[in-house]
Amino acid sequence: MVLVTGGCGYVGSHTVVELLQEGESVLVVDDLSNASKKSLERVRQITGKEVCFEQVDLKDAKALGKVFDKYCGKKAGDKIDTVIHFAAFKAVGESVKKPLEYYQNNTIGVINLLFCMQKHAIKNFVFSSSATVYGVPERCPIEETAGRSALSPYGATKIITEDILLDIAKADKDFSAILLRYFNPVGAHKSGLIGENPKGIPNNLMPYITGAAIGKLPPLKVFGGDYPTMDGTCVRDYIHIVDLAKGHIAALKKVRQQKGAVAYNLGTGKGLTVLQIIQAFEKSTGVSLPYTIVERREGDATECYASTTKAEQELAWKASLGVEDMCKDHYDWQVKNPNGYND
């Protein structure tokens, strides 16, 4: 059985779909503070399969311990053997305003989780890390050997967790961890049943674009038009959420075979400007998207895109869906679910 923390969220729910389609049994642990359990009902519609669910805050060590005692006491086929950890606060800007809350939630939660794993001799861990660990990159494409630096408390919590996992792997030769450094997840499942469901004003480009396209949000503002790029706007590596979810299946297979802690980038290896994303959106959906270019946003790097060679060679994984698929699928989800899972 695979325990998925934060399995009701955006990346988590798409990964649960892929796990079920691979024949894995899944236990989702989520406190529902930034997600909806309705996503799991949609997962069942897509896959025709059930998911075990426990509503628990990872900061509550006692409650989390009871979940592990419950599921690790079952027969071998239903016992937790691997943990995929998504649950975390994830807004960079909010983390700057509320650093203590981010350090408490993201760090204490994972420590409690790892103690429970240690108690029950569970040795396999897949971690949802982030390209934010690279800070402002010195060069692109970014390789996994690049230096790490945190530009926000959110980024710092990812580095701290990576270091915890690296230290455990040094101390316990049977421990296996894969650190997946995501670039920019966008898109939604082809069914339109699950997708990104941000609360309030989205922090990321694509949910803002689709929200503006249906009139739910004000017209788009592009931060900075004077960067040294092909059209003056920032360059990022956008990856379809389904490709990203499939990257976790590749990581799951790898983490059960190897020992130690290893980091992999999950991206396309191609950088796209903000204006290229807007053009791809208009082309794939037929919807005109008004925008204005405003002042740069503090802390934004000029460009940030992945080297994917290591993941391709060692995980046998490569992103396959293009930018128009990303735009079309994200828009389809937004049109069918203008209020997210509240519809």
VEXLOSE-104271 format. One line per field, with one value per residue (C-alpha): residue number from 1; x, y, z negated. Coordinates in steps of 0.1 Angstrom, whole numbers, plus 5000, padded with zeros to 4 digits. Each point is the difference from the previous one (the first is absolute). Layout:
N
i	NUM,...
xx	X,...
yy	Y,...
zz	Z,...
//
This chain:
343
i	1,2,3,4,5,6,7,8,9,10,11,12,13,14,15,16,17,18,19,20,21,22,23,24,25,26,27,28,29,30,31,32,33,34,35,36,37,38,39,40,41,42,43,44,45,46,47,48,49,50,51,52,53,54,55,56,57,58,59,60,61,62,63,64,65,66,67,68,69,70,71,72,73,74,75,76,77,78,79,80,81,82,83,84,85,86,87,88,89,90,91,92,93,94,95,96,97,98,99,100,101,102,103,104,105,106,107,108,109,110,111,112,113,114,115,116,117,118,119,120,121,122,123,124,125,126,127,128,129,130,131,132,133,134,135,136,137,138,139,140,141,142,143,144,145,146,147,148,149,150,151,152,153,154,155,156,157,158,159,160,161,162,163,164,165,166,167,168,169,170,171,172,173,174,175,176,177,178,179,180,181,182,183,184,185,186,187,188,189,190,191,192,193,194,195,196,197,198,199,200,201,202,203,204,205,206,207,208,209,210,211,212,213,214,215,216,217,218,219,220,221,222,223,224,225,226,227,228,229,230,231,232,233,234,235,236,237,238,239,240,241,242,243,244,245,246,247,248,249,250,251,252,253,254,255,256,257,258,259,260,261,262,263,264,265,266,267,268,269,270,271,272,273,274,275,276,277,278,279,280,281,282,283,284,285,286,287,288,289,290,291,292,293,294,295,296,297,298,299,300,301,302,303,304,305,306,307,308,309,310,311,312,313,314,315,316,317,318,319,320,321,322,323,324,325,326,327,328,329,330,331,332,333,334,335,336,337,338,339,340,341,342,343
xx	5000,5012,4992,4995,5000,4982,4983,4969,5021,5009,5031,4989,4966,5015,5027,4974,4983,5032,5007,4966,5004,5033,4982,5013,4978,5000,4995,4995,5007,4990,4988,4979,5013,5007,4983,4966,4991,4978,5031,5001,4964,5011,5030,4976,4979,5032,5014,4970,5022,4998,5025,5005,4998,5009,4996,5031,5022,5036,5009,4979,5025,4976,4972,5025,5015,4965,4997,5033,4991,4967,5013,5033,4983,4983,5010,5031,4982,4982,5029,5016,5033,5006,4991,4995,5001,4981,4984,5014,4992,5012,4995,5033,4986,4980,5031,5018,4971,4995,5034,4993,4969,5019,5029,4976,4977,5025,5029,4982,4976,5027,5019,4969,4995,5035,4999,4968,5018,5030,4978,4984,5032,4987,5030,4988,4992,4992,5002,4982,5028,5002,5022,4999,5029,5022,4993,5011,5018,5035,4993,4973,4991,5003,5017,4994,5036,4993,5003,4970,4989,4966,4984,4970,4990,4981,5032,5019,4976,5006,5038,4996,4979,5025,5028,4981,4994,5037,5011,4976,5013,5036,4990,4978,5014,4966,4982,4991,4988,4994,4998,4979,5007,4970,5001,4966,4970,4971,4970,4975,4987,4985,4967,4996,4991,5031,5022,5016,4977,5017,4984,4996,5022,5023,5038,5009,4996,4978,4971,5000,4999,4971,4982,5003,4989,4966,4996,5005,5031,5011,5021,5035,5030,5034,5027,5029,5005,5036,5018,5029,4978,4986,4969,5010,4980,5012,5008,4988,4997,4963,4992,4966,4986,4994,5036,5010,4978,5015,5034,4990,4992,5035,5014,4979,5015,5035,4997,4990,5031,5028,5014,5011,4986,5000,4986,4984,4985,4965,4996,4999,5035,4986,4995,4970,4993,4968,4990,5006,4976,4974,5003,4998,4969,4983,5009,4989,4967,4990,4995,5015,5019,5005,5030,5022,5037,5008,5032,5021,4992,5028,5019,4990,5029,5004,4999,4996,4998,5011,5026,4980,5029,5003,4963,4999,5031,4994,4962,4992,4975,4995,4972,4980,4971,5005,4991,4968,4988,5009,4980,4970,4996,5004,4974,4976,5002,4994,4969,4985,5008,5000,4999,5022,4987,4971,4982
yy	5000,5035,5027,5034,5031,5029,4976,5023,5028,5009,4979,4974,4992,4996,4977,4979,4995,4987,4978,4984,4994,4983,4976,5015,5001,5036,5016,5038,5021,5036,5026,5017,5035,5008,4973,4983,4964,5003,4995,4964,4995,5012,4976,4972,5011,5000,4967,4980,4992,5009,5018,4997,5035,5014,5037,5007,5030,4988,5024,4978,4973,4979,4999,4993,4972,4984,5000,4981,4976,4993,4994,4984,4973,4986,4970,5006,5009,5029,5012,5034,4994,5034,5036,5028,5033,5030,5016,5035,5037,5011,5038,5017,5035,4988,4983,5034,5015,4969,4983,4984,4983,4986,4987,4985,4983,4989,4989,4986,4982,4981,4992,4984,4981,4987,4989,4980,4984,4992,4983,4977,4994,5017,5008,5015,5038,5022,5037,5028,5025,5030,5019,5029,4982,5014,5036,5023,4975,5009,4982,4981,4972,4993,4967,4983,5007,5038,5019,5004,5033,5010,5033,4994,4981,4976,4993,4996,4973,4980,5002,4991,4969,4990,5002,4980,4972,5001,4997,4971,4982,5004,4986,4972,4980,4984,5033,5012,5034,5018,5038,5012,5036,5013,5029,5016,4975,5010,4984,4975,4965,4995,4991,5035,4984,5009,5031,5029,5014,5031,5019,5037,5018,4974,5005,4982,5010,4974,5000,5037,4999,4976,5019,5032,4983,4990,5035,4987,5021,5034,5003,4985,5020,4989,5009,5015,5005,5010,4967,4990,4973,4996,5021,5017,4977,4974,4964,4970,4962,4990,4963,4984,4987,4965,4998,5011,4973,4974,5011,4989,4965,4998,5013,4974,4971,5014,5007,4963,4988,5023,5012,5035,5034,5014,5032,5003,5029,4996,5024,5001,5014,5028,5036,5020,5037,5014,5014,4966,4984,5027,4994,4962,5005,5021,4976,4968,5014,5027,5024,5035,5009,5038,5008,5029,5001,5015,5004,4970,4980,4999,4968,4986,4984,5008,4963,4967,4967,4964,4976,4968,4977,4983,4992,4987,4977,4988,5001,4992,5029,5029,5026,4994,5026,5034,5035,5000,4969,5017,5031,4982,4975,5027,5022,4970,4993,5037,5002,4968,5010,5038,4998,4970,4971,5022,4994
zz	5000,5008,4975,5017,4978,5015,5025,5004,5014,5036,5005,4974,5016,5035,4985,4982,5034,5015,4970,5002,5037,4992,4977,4967,4969,4987,4966,5001,4969,5003,4975,5027,4990,5036,5019,5004,4994,5031,5021,4988,5011,5034,4999,4995,5030,5021,4988,4987,4970,4963,4979,4962,4983,4966,4991,4979,4995,5003,4971,4977,4993,4979,5026,5028,4979,4997,5038,5003,4973,5017,5035,4991,4980,5030,5021,5021,5033,4983,4979,5007,5018,5016,4992,5026,4982,5015,4969,4994,5001,5035,5006,5003,4993,4971,4985,4999,4980,4978,4996,4967,5012,5030,4980,4975,5025,5026,4977,4970,5022,5019,4968,4984,5032,5001,4963,5008,5029,4978,4974,5026,5020,5031,5021,5033,5003,5031,4992,5018,5002,5023,5024,4974,4983,5028,4991,5029,5023,5012,5033,5019,5005,4963,4991,4967,4989,5001,4967,4978,4984,4985,5011,4976,4969,5024,5019,4967,4988,5032,4995,4963,5009,5027,4975,4974,5026,5010,4964,4993,5031,4987,4966,5012,5030,5006,5004,5035,5010,5033,5000,5029,5008,5020,5024,5009,4999,5022,5017,4988,5005,5035,4984,4986,4967,4980,5002,4982,4974,4984,4972,5005,5027,5016,4995,5033,5036,5016,4974,5003,5038,5000,4972,5020,5032,4985,4983,4965,4995,5012,5032,4998,4990,5013,4976,5019,5038,5000,4991,5023,5017,5035,4992,4967,4977,4976,5011,4981,5005,5000,4996,5005,4967,5014,5012,4965,4984,5022,4988,4965,5014,5014,4967,4981,5020,4995,4963,4994,5018,4987,4967,4991,5008,5036,5015,5035,5019,5014,5029,5038,5004,5021,4989,5011,4995,4984,5034,5017,4974,5007,5038,4995,4979,5026,5028,4981,4986,5026,4971,5002,4968,4993,4978,4989,4993,4966,4979,4992,4969,4974,4998,5035,5018,5037,5011,4983,5018,4993,5012,5003,5010,4966,4997,5036,4995,4964,4997,5036,4999,5024,5003,5031,5000,5017,4990,5020,4981,4967,5009,5015,4971,4974,5017,5004,4963,4992,5023,4986,4964,4998,4962,4997,4979,4988,5033
//
